[in-house]
Structure formats: C-alpha cells, structure tokens
Amino acid sequence: MVSRRGPSGGPDPVALIEIDLYGELMIAASSAAEERLSTDRIDEVLRVVRRQRAEPAEGPGGPEG
C-alpha cells in the first residue's frame, strides 16, 4: 500500500493511479510483438485523449484585421 507522508496518512490516490497505469504499460509491453511500444499504442494503453486544436481567432493580421 502506498502511503502519503504527513499527518493524514492513508493511501495516496495519485500514486495508486500511477501504479495502475504503469502495470497496464507493463502488460502491454510484455504482450507486444514488436520490441518497443509505439507512441500511439502507449497513448491507447494510458487512455490519452487528444484534443483538436481550435482554429485561431480572427484578430490583428487576420482577413478583417
């Protein structure tokens, strides 16, 4: 069990999540056919969601600026 330092004691929820994600990466790496996991596969295992970049707002230097 991972404990937080300080007077409150108890498990550190962030550390527990990191340990879980590390375990998921280890499982994925051990079952992969290739020597290394691709960046896309790592993102998939870690459930990374990529956001679309918003178009720049019209402003100075824009078509009407």
PyRosetta script that sets phi, psi and omega in degrees:
from pyrosetta import init, pose_from_sequence

init()
pose = pose_from_sequence("MVSRRGPSGGPDPVALIEIDLYGELMIAASSAAEERLSTDRIDEVLRVVRRQRAEPAEGPGGPEG")
pose.set_psi(1, 136.1)
pose.set_omega(1, 178.6)
pose.set_phi(2, -90.5)
pose.set_psi(2, 127.9)
pose.set_omega(2, -179.6)
pose.set_phi(3, -112.7)
pose.set_psi(3, 146.3)
pose.set_omega(3, 176.6)
pose.set_phi(4, -84.7)
pose.set_psi(4, 140.4)
pose.set_omega(4, 176.0)
pose.set_phi(5, -78.3)
pose.set_psi(5, 142.0)
pose.set_omega(5, 178.5)
pose.set_phi(6, 126.5)
pose.set_psi(6, 179.1)
pose.set_omega(6, -173.5)
pose.set_phi(7, -70.2)
pose.set_psi(7, -23.0)
pose.set_omega(7, -175.5)
pose.set_phi(8, -76.3)
pose.set_psi(8, -29.4)
pose.set_omega(8, -179.6)
pose.set_phi(9, 61.0)
pose.set_psi(9, -165.2)
pose.set_omega(9, 178.7)
pose.set_phi(10, 81.6)
pose.set_psi(10, 171.8)
pose.set_omega(10, -177.4)
pose.set_phi(11, -71.0)
pose.set_psi(11, 148.9)
pose.set_omega(11, 176.5)
pose.set_phi(12, -92.4)
pose.set_psi(12, 109.5)
pose.set_omega(12, -174.9)
pose.set_phi(13, -61.8)
pose.set_psi(13, -34.1)
pose.set_omega(13, 179.1)
pose.set_phi(14, -66.7)
pose.set_psi(14, -43.6)
pose.set_omega(14, 178.9)
pose.set_phi(15, -62.9)
pose.set_psi(15, -39.4)
pose.set_omega(15, 179.4)
pose.set_phi(16, -64.8)
pose.set_psi(16, -38.9)
pose.set_omega(16, 177.1)
pose.set_phi(17, -65.8)
pose.set_psi(17, -43.2)
pose.set_omega(17, 178.9)
pose.set_phi(18, -61.9)
pose.set_psi(18, -40.7)
pose.set_omega(18, 178.7)
pose.set_phi(19, -64.2)
pose.set_psi(19, -41.7)
pose.set_omega(19, 178.8)
pose.set_phi(20, -62.6)
pose.set_psi(20, -45.2)
pose.set_omega(20, 179.7)
pose.set_phi(21, -65.0)
pose.set_psi(21, -38.9)
pose.set_omega(21, 177.3)
pose.set_phi(22, -61.5)
pose.set_psi(22, -42.3)
pose.set_omega(22, 177.7)
pose.set_phi(23, -61.2)
pose.set_psi(23, -42.2)
pose.set_omega(23, 177.8)
pose.set_phi(24, -61.1)
pose.set_psi(24, -40.9)
pose.set_omega(24, 177.5)
pose.set_phi(25, -64.2)
pose.set_psi(25, -40.8)
pose.set_omega(25, 179.9)
pose.set_phi(26, -63.5)
pose.set_psi(26, -41.9)
pose.set_omega(26, 178.8)
pose.set_phi(27, -63.7)
pose.set_psi(27, -45.7)
pose.set_omega(27, 179.8)
pose.set_phi(28, -62.7)
pose.set_psi(28, -42.2)
pose.set_omega(28, -178.7)
pose.set_phi(29, -66.5)
pose.set_psi(29, -39.5)
pose.set_omega(29, -177.7)
pose.set_phi(30, -72.0)
pose.set_psi(30, -23.7)
pose.set_omega(30, -179.5)
pose.set_phi(31, -99.7)
pose.set_psi(31, 1.1)
pose.set_omega(31, -178.3)
pose.set_phi(32, -78.4)
pose.set_psi(32, 143.4)
pose.set_omega(32, 178.0)
pose.set_phi(33, -76.9)
pose.set_psi(33, -33.4)
pose.set_omega(33, -178.5)
pose.set_phi(34, -82.6)
pose.set_psi(34, 166.9)
pose.set_omega(34, -177.3)
pose.set_phi(35, -69.3)
pose.set_psi(35, -35.7)
pose.set_omega(35, -178.5)
pose.set_phi(36, -132.0)
pose.set_psi(36, 151.2)
pose.set_omega(36, 175.2)
pose.set_phi(37, -77.4)
pose.set_psi(37, 139.5)
pose.set_omega(37, 176.2)
pose.set_phi(38, -73.6)
pose.set_psi(38, 161.4)
pose.set_omega(38, 177.5)
pose.set_phi(39, -59.2)
pose.set_psi(39, -40.2)
pose.set_omega(39, 179.0)
pose.set_phi(40, -63.7)
pose.set_psi(40, -39.7)
pose.set_omega(40, 179.4)
pose.set_phi(41, -68.0)
pose.set_psi(41, -39.6)
pose.set_omega(41, 176.9)
pose.set_phi(42, -61.5)
pose.set_psi(42, -44.9)
pose.set_omega(42, 178.2)
pose.set_phi(43, -60.8)
pose.set_psi(43, -39.1)
pose.set_omega(43, 179.1)
pose.set_phi(44, -64.4)
pose.set_psi(44, -44.9)
pose.set_omega(44, 179.8)
pose.set_phi(45, -63.7)
pose.set_psi(45, -40.8)
pose.set_omega(45, -178.4)
pose.set_phi(46, -84.4)
pose.set_psi(46, 1.2)
pose.set_omega(46, 178.5)
pose.set_phi(47, 58.3)
pose.set_psi(47, 45.0)
pose.set_omega(47, 178.1)
pose.set_phi(48, -79.0)
pose.set_psi(48, 131.7)
pose.set_omega(48, 177.8)
pose.set_phi(49, -111.4)
pose.set_psi(49, 121.1)
pose.set_omega(49, 179.7)
pose.set_phi(50, -89.3)
pose.set_psi(50, 134.5)
pose.set_omega(50, 178.2)
pose.set_phi(51, -92.2)
pose.set_psi(51, 146.4)
pose.set_omega(51, 173.7)
pose.set_phi(52, -74.9)
pose.set_psi(52, 137.3)
pose.set_omega(52, 177.1)
pose.set_phi(53, -72.0)
pose.set_psi(53, 134.3)
pose.set_omega(53, 178.1)
pose.set_phi(54, -72.9)
pose.set_psi(54, 147.5)
pose.set_omega(54, 176.2)
pose.set_phi(55, -65.9)
pose.set_psi(55, 142.6)
pose.set_omega(55, 179.9)
pose.set_phi(56, -62.2)
pose.set_psi(56, 140.7)
pose.set_omega(56, 178.4)
pose.set_phi(57, -67.2)
pose.set_psi(57, 145.7)
pose.set_omega(57, 176.4)
pose.set_phi(58, -68.3)
pose.set_psi(58, 132.7)
pose.set_omega(58, -178.3)
pose.set_phi(59, -161.6)
pose.set_psi(59, -155.5)
pose.set_omega(59, -180.0)
pose.set_phi(60, -56.3)
pose.set_psi(60, 131.0)
pose.set_omega(60, -179.4)
pose.set_phi(61, 90.2)
pose.set_psi(61, -8.7)
pose.set_omega(61, 178.6)
pose.set_phi(62, -79.8)
pose.set_psi(62, -177.2)
pose.set_omega(62, -177.3)
pose.set_phi(63, -58.2)
pose.set_psi(63, -32.2)
pose.set_omega(63, -178.7)
pose.set_phi(64, -109.1)
pose.set_psi(64, 4.5)
pose.set_omega(64, -174.2)
pose.set_phi(65, -96.6)
pose.dump_pdb("model.pdb")
